[in-house]
Amino acid sequence: MSERNERIYENKRQWHREQAQLPIKEKMRLLLELQKQDLPLLARHRALKWWEKPWDIEP
């Protein structure tokens, strides 16, 4: 494996270690944000199933 690839993989491992240390509230916030970003992509390709539609959780 090249030095560049090793550096990339080490950076990814470090990122994953940091993500694992986040508080659960931050992990959930990130998860909801990613789902919010994916929703328009899914909806463009096909009709969403009832269980795929997001809950209205915004205050």
C-alpha positions as protocol buffer text, in pm:
chain_id: "A"
residue {
  index: 1
  type: MET
  ca { x: 0 y: 0 z: 0 }
}
residue {
  index: 2
  type: SER
  ca { x: 133 y: 344 z: -82 }
}
residue {
  index: 3
  type: GLU
  ca { x: 221 y: 599 z: 181 }
}
residue {
  index: 4
  type: ARG
  ca { x: -61 y: 821 z: 57 }
}
residue {
  index: 5
  type: ASN
  ca { x: -320 y: 543 z: 101 }
}
residue {
  index: 6
  type: GLU
  ca { x: -188 y: 461 z: 448 }
}
residue {
  index: 7
  type: ARG
  ca { x: -222 y: 827 z: 545 }
}
residue {
  index: 8
  type: ILE
  ca { x: -578 y: 836 z: 411 }
}
residue {
  index: 9
  type: TYR
  ca { x: -676 y: 521 z: 600 }
}
residue {
  index: 10
  type: GLU
  ca { x: -518 y: 646 z: 921 }
}
residue {
  index: 11
  type: ASN
  ca { x: -706 y: 975 z: 888 }
}
residue {
  index: 12
  type: LYS
  ca { x: -1032 y: 782 z: 842 }
}
residue {
  index: 13
  type: ARG
  ca { x: -959 y: 565 z: 1145 }
}
residue {
  index: 14
  type: GLN
  ca { x: -891 y: 875 z: 1352 }
}
residue {
  index: 15
  type: TRP
  ca { x: -1214 y: 1038 z: 1230 }
}
residue {
  index: 16
  type: HIS
  ca { x: -1411 y: 725 z: 1327 }
}
residue {
  index: 17
  type: ARG
  ca { x: -1249 y: 718 z: 1672 }
}
residue {
  index: 18
  type: GLU
  ca { x: -1347 y: 1083 z: 1723 }
}
residue {
  index: 19
  type: GLN
  ca { x: -1703 y: 1019 z: 1606 }
}
residue {
  index: 20
  type: ALA
  ca { x: -1735 y: 727 z: 1847 }
}
residue {
  index: 21
  type: GLN
  ca { x: -1649 y: 960 z: 2138 }
}
residue {
  index: 22
  type: LEU
  ca { x: -1928 y: 1208 z: 2062 }
}
residue {
  index: 23
  type: PRO
  ca { x: -2219 y: 1234 z: 2306 }
}
residue {
  index: 24
  type: ILE
  ca { x: -2535 y: 1048 z: 2200 }
}
residue {
  index: 25
  type: LYS
  ca { x: -2725 y: 1375 z: 2141 }
}
residue {
  index: 26
  type: GLU
  ca { x: -2461 y: 1489 z: 1891 }
}
residue {
  index: 27
  type: LYS
  ca { x: -2465 y: 1149 z: 1719 }
}
residue {
  index: 28
  type: MET
  ca { x: -2842 y: 1171 z: 1682 }
}
residue {
  index: 29
  type: ARG
  ca { x: -2820 y: 1527 z: 1553 }
}
residue {
  index: 30
  type: LEU
  ca { x: -2573 y: 1415 z: 1287 }
}
residue {
  index: 31
  type: LEU
  ca { x: -2787 y: 1116 z: 1194 }
}
residue {
  index: 32
  type: LEU
  ca { x: -3097 y: 1331 z: 1150 }
}
residue {
  index: 33
  type: GLU
  ca { x: -2902 y: 1583 z: 944 }
}
residue {
  index: 34
  type: LEU
  ca { x: -2774 y: 1310 z: 711 }
}
residue {
  index: 35
  type: GLN
  ca { x: -3124 y: 1169 z: 673 }
}
residue {
  index: 36
  type: LYS
  ca { x: -3254 y: 1517 z: 592 }
}
residue {
  index: 37
  type: GLN
  ca { x: -2989 y: 1549 z: 320 }
}
residue {
  index: 38
  type: ASP
  ca { x: -3073 y: 1207 z: 171 }
}
residue {
  index: 39
  type: LEU
  ca { x: -3448 y: 1257 z: 160 }
}
residue {
  index: 40
  type: PRO
  ca { x: -3460 y: 1471 z: -158 }
}
residue {
  index: 41
  type: LEU
  ca { x: -3231 y: 1226 z: -338 }
}
residue {
  index: 42
  type: LEU
  ca { x: -3453 y: 930 z: -252 }
}
residue {
  index: 43
  type: ALA
  ca { x: -3772 y: 1117 z: -336 }
}
residue {
  index: 44
  type: ARG
  ca { x: -3636 y: 1212 z: -678 }
}
residue {
  index: 45
  type: HIS
  ca { x: -3583 y: 849 z: -775 }
}
residue {
  index: 46
  type: ARG
  ca { x: -3905 y: 695 z: -648 }
}
residue {
  index: 47
  type: ALA
  ca { x: -4207 y: 747 z: -432 }
}
residue {
  index: 48
  type: LEU
  ca { x: -4126 y: 709 z: -65 }
}
residue {
  index: 49
  type: LYS
  ca { x: -4288 y: 434 z: 139 }
}
residue {
  index: 50
  type: TRP
  ca { x: -4489 y: 545 z: 443 }
}
residue {
  index: 51
  type: TRP
  ca { x: -4212 y: 433 z: 678 }
}
residue {
  index: 52
  type: GLU
  ca { x: -3946 y: 627 z: 487 }
}
residue {
  index: 53
  type: LYS
  ca { x: -4114 y: 963 z: 529 }
}
residue {
  index: 54
  type: PRO
  ca { x: -3953 y: 1169 z: 806 }
}
residue {
  index: 55
  type: TRP
  ca { x: -4133 y: 1262 z: 1121 }
}
residue {
  index: 56
  type: ASP
  ca { x: -4201 y: 1628 z: 1182 }
}
residue {
  index: 57
  type: ILE
  ca { x: -3969 y: 1680 z: 1479 }
}
residue {
  index: 58
  type: GLU
  ca { x: -3870 y: 2041 z: 1423 }
}
residue {
  index: 59
  type: PRO
  ca { x: -3993 y: 2272 z: 1701 }
}
